[in-house]
Amino acid sequence: MKKILKYVVVDIVQNKIVLIYTFLLLLISLSVFNLESNSAKGLLSLLNIILILVPLICIIFSTIYIYNSSEFIELLVSQPLKRKSIWISLFGGLASSLSLAFFIGGGIPILLYHADSTGFMMIAVGLFLTVVFVSIAMLAAGMTRDKAKGIGLSILLWLYFSLIFDALVLFFLFQFQDYPLEKAMVCFSFLNPIDLARIQILLQMDISALMGYTGAVFREFFGNEIGVALSFVGLFLWILFPLLLSLKRFNERDL
């Protein structure tokens, strides 16, 4: 298992796409902080990049990598190795490599310009989102053997979590605007890892006051240590469940 993990990490770290992703993220992060006179404004601008660009790159790259490694995976399956070890090693290699790329490209500039609790929280949620969307990508790749369908499913899942989910929640709010739905919004936030990450950063930056009573409800629930712990538990479950489902599909697949 360690040899497979090491091979995957070395292979991905040398990948040109990952190197370009790291360099562009580093360039964007440094540019955002240098263009803004206030580092807090730069951090807010960087938030949109972390919530949109990082999940997109992670889910598409991971899906393509799994499909391109199909022959390598078949070779490993033919060896006296457990399928669970193979799949977990692939996940670990993808997650650790892309997490390293995010830390170099986004984490280091944040530490240089905004090394406080908000900056640390942004690095933490960025790393969690990276691993979450690697896990979701492996589920998408495990759902179908057709590469085009798998990549299409990955893009659709990214669109759902980044755009469609919020649109559905807004539609729900408009339809039931006469009812108190603030507490229901807390429950809805756990259904989307991007929303969990966004709420934590906004609360750290004290922007929740702009959200009215809903923001007060979020601050009451997520603004303490228990709420922060629960949000990270939610993100961890978003890593665990797609990974377990993809592992089940991989074990049942006839290669």
N, C-alpha and C positions, 0 to 999 in steps of 0.2 A: 504493500500500500504506500509506504514512504517513497519507494522508487518511482511509482506512477505519479505521485503528487509532485515530486521533484522534477520529473520530466515535463509534466504539464506546466508547472510554474516557469521553468527555463524556456520552454517553447513559447509561452504567451508573452513573457517579458521581452523576448527578442522580436515579437511580432511588430511589424511596422505600424499597423493600425493602433495598437496600444501605445506605442511610442509617440505617434502623432497626437493621439487623444491626451496623453500626459502633457505634451508640450503646449498644445492649444489651451488646455485648461489652466496651465501655469501662466501662459501669456495673458489670457483673459482675466485671471484673478489679479495678477500684478497690475494690469491696465486699469481695472475697476478701482482698485485702492489708490492708485496714483492720480487718477482723474478726479476723484472726489476729495474735497478738502477735509471732510469729516469721514473718518474710517467707518463709523456706524452706517452712513449712507452707502458706502462701498460694500459693506456686509449685506445690506438689504438688497442691493443690486445682484450680488453674488448668490443670494438665496434662490432667485428665479432660475439661475443656471443649474444649481444643485438639484432643484426639484424637477426640472424638465430635461435638461441635457444629460445629466448623469444616468438617470434610469433608462433613457432612450439608448445611449451607447452601450450600457451594460446588457440590456435585454437582447439587442440585435446582435452584438458581437458574440455573446455567449451562445445564442441559438445557432449562428453560422458556424461557430467553432465546433459545436457538438456534431453538426451534420458533416462538416469537413473531416472530422476525426472518426467517421463511421468505420472505415477500414481498420484503423488502429484499435477501436473498441472491439470489433469482431475478432481481431487477433488476440486481444487480452482475454476475451470470453472463452476462446479455444484453449487457453492455458488453465492450469489447475488453480484458478483464482475465483473467489466469491464475487458474484455480480455486485453485491452490496459494496464491497471494497473498491471495485472499479468505479462505480458511480459516485461514491463519496469522495474518492480521490480526484475525479474530474471536477466535482463541485468545489472541493477545497482549493484546487489549483486555480480555477477561474476566479473564485471569490477572493483569495489572497492576492492574486496578481492585479486584479482590477481595483482592489482596496488600496494596494500600494501605489497604483497609478493615481488614484484620487487623492491620496495623502500627499504625494509629491506635487501634484498639479494644483490642488485646492487647499490642502491642509497646511502646508508650509507657509504660503502667503498669509493665511489667516493667523497663524502663530506669530508671524513677523509684524503684522499690522494691528491685530485685534486679539491679543492673547488674554482674554478674560472668560468669564463663564459663558457668555453668548458665543464667543468664538469656539470654545471647546464643545458646546452643544451642537453647533453647526457641523463641526468635524465629525462628531459622534453620529448624528443623523445621516450625514452624507455617507459614512462607512456602512451604516445599517441599510440605507437605501441601495447601495451598491450590491450588498450580499442578497437583499430581498429580491432584486430584479434578476440576479444570476439564478436564484432558486426558481423564480417564475419562468425564466427562459428555459431551464432544464425541463420544467413541466410541459412547456409548449413544444419543445423538441421531442419529448417522450410521447406526446399525443398522436403524432403522425410521422410516418417514415418519409413523406414527401417534403422535400426541402422548401419548395415554394410555399406550400401550405403552412409549414412550421414557422417560416419567417413572417408570413402574413398574419398568423395567429399572434405572434409576438408583438407586431406593430399594433394590432387591434387591442391587445391587452394593455399596452402602453397608452394608447389613446383613451381607453376606458378609465384607467386610473388617473391620468393627468387632465382629461377634459370631460369625458362623458359622465363620469360619476358625479362631478360637481354640478353639471347641468341637470341631472336627474334629481339631485338633492334640492336644487333651486326650484324645480318644477313641483316637487313634493311640498316645499314650503309655501309656494304660492297657492297650491290647491287646498292646503289646510292652514292658512294663515290666521284663521280665527281661533286656533287652538294653541295652547302653550307647548311648543316643540323644542324649547331650548335644551332640555335634558335628553330628548331623542337625538338631537344633533351630536351630543357627546357619544352616544352609541353608534351613530352613523360614522363618526370619525374613525372608529376602530375597523371599519370595513374597507378603509383605503390607507395604505402605508404612507402615501405622499401627504395626505391630510394630517396624519399623526405627526409627521416630521414638520410640516408647516406650522401647526399649532404650537409645538414646543419652541420653535425659533421665535415666532411672533410674541409668545408670552415672555421669553427671555429679553426681547427688545422693548417690552412695555408698549406694544402697539395694539394690544387687545382692547384698550380703552376705546379705540376707534370703531370697534365692532359692536358697541352698545351692550344691551343686556346679555346677548349671546356670548360676547367676549367675557363678561363678568362670570357667566356660568362656566366657561372654559377655564378661566383663571381659578375659580373656586375648586374645580375638579383636578385640573392638570398643574396648577400653580404651586402645589406642595410636593414634598418628597414622594409621597405615596402615588400621586398622580403621574409624576415623572417616571417612577418605577413601572407603573401600569402601562404607560405609553411604550416604554422599551420592551416590556413583556409582549405587548401587542405586535411590535415590530419583529420580535424574536419568533412569535407564532407565524408571522407572514414568511419567515425564512423556513421554519420547520415543516409546515403543512404542505406547501408546494413541493418541497424536497422529498417528503415521504410519499406523496402521490406519484411523483416522477419515478422514484425508486420502485414503487409497486408496478408501474407500467413497464419499466425496464426489466424487472424480474419476469414478467409475464410475456415479454416480447420474444418472438421466434426470430432469431438472427440468422 
